Structure formats: C-alpha cells, structure tokens
Amino acid sequence: MAGKNKKKKNEPGNVVARNRKARHDYFIEDNFEAGIMLCGTEVKSLRNGQGSINEAYAGEKDGRLCLFNAFIPEYKSASKFNHEPRRIRNLLMHRREIARLLANVQRDGMTLVPLAIYFNDRGIAKVDLGLARGKHSYDKRASIKERDWKRDKSRLMREKG
C-alpha cells in the first residue's frame, strides 16, 4: 500500500496553470519540460495559484526560446517592485533541444504550446511544452464524437455489471 501515493515520473506535481483547450485545438505529438525565468513577485503570484496560459505560446526571439502572452497577475503585497503581467519570459532548455524544436517548428509547420506551469519536487517553476500540430474542425468533431462514445460505453458496461 505504500506505493499508492507515488507519482509517475513525467507527471507534473503542484500544477499552477493548465491549458485545457490545447488538447482540443492541437494534436500533441511530443512533450518537453523547460525551466522558466521569473522574477520574485512572479514566483509569489504563481505560488498563490494565480496565472493563466490559455492564450500563451512559445517561440523564438533573438535566438532564445521565449514564452509569449502568459498572464501572471501582479503580486498584491509588493509595492513598487512589481512585474509586468504579460511580459515575455525566457524558457531554459539545452541548446540542442532548442535547436531541434525550432527546426521542427519552422520545417514542419508545427507550434509550441504550453500545456502547464508547475513547481517540481525541488520547488522550481517549470513549463510543460507540447510540440503540436493544429486540428481542423472535422478533427475536433471526431474527437468529441469519440470521447462521447467512450463515456456512453463505460456507462453501459457499468450498468450491465
């Protein structure tokens, strides 16, 4: 019974913000973990559970991998040393990983979508990035149809016993 509460290795713990719509709008082909450069008041806001990455995306700026349009609200207790809520934040990865990701984005018409912001076991803020390909509206309808069928099927199996 001791192993029941253990997390999987890739499962992020202490999730602060999650982009739920990303899996509906994109086919996620691969996941990557990246560190994020934050200032002190941003960390405090995230620890309070505030933040949104619903409209955020990752891309290249000046040869670096950056997170654009992520919203981390100002920390209320900070006076004049607060941060800008929608500033561009640098993502931290190995140089080879960044080069490979940016090559996939430029060549294959894919995009980098942030799926979650979380704190790892050591208390460091991380971003779960997904290498994604956009879905068409008929793909979305098929996904909804499949999800509804799975739900109905499990309901029928439960009723049968």
C-alpha positions, 0 to 999 in steps of 0.5 A, a space after each residue: 500500500 505504500 506505493 499508492 501515493 507515488 507519482 509517475 515520473 513525467 507527471 507534473 506535481 503542484 500544477 499552477 496553470 493548465 491549458 485545457 483547450 490545447 488538447 482540443 485545438 492541437 494534436 500533441 505529438 511530443 512533450 518537453 519540460 523547460 525551466 522558466 525565468 521569473 522574477 520574485 513577485 512572479 514566483 509569489 503570484 504563481 505560488 498563490 495559484 494565480 496565472 493563466 496560459 490559455 492564450 500563451 505560446 512559445 517561440 523564438 526571439 533573438 535566438 532564445 526560446 521565449 514564452 509569449 502572452 502568459 498572464 501572471 497577475 501582479 503580486 498584491 503585497 509588493 509595492 513598487 517592485 512589481 512585474 509586468 503581467 504579460 511580459 515575455 519570459 525566457 524558457 531554459 532548455 539545452 541548446 540542442 533541444 532548442 535547436 531541434 524544436 525550432 527546426 521542427 517548428 519552422 520545417 514542419 509547420 508545427 507550434 509550441 504550446 504550453 500545456 502547464 506551469 508547475 513547481 517540481 519536487 525541488 520547488 522550481 517553476 517549470 513549463 510543460 511544452 507540447 510540440 503540436 500540430 493544429 486540428 481542423 474542425 472535422 478533427 475536433 468533431 471526431 474527437 468529441 464524437 469519440 470521447 462521447 462514445 467512450 463515456 456512453 460505453 463505460 456507462 453501459 458496461 457499468 450498468 450491465 455489471 
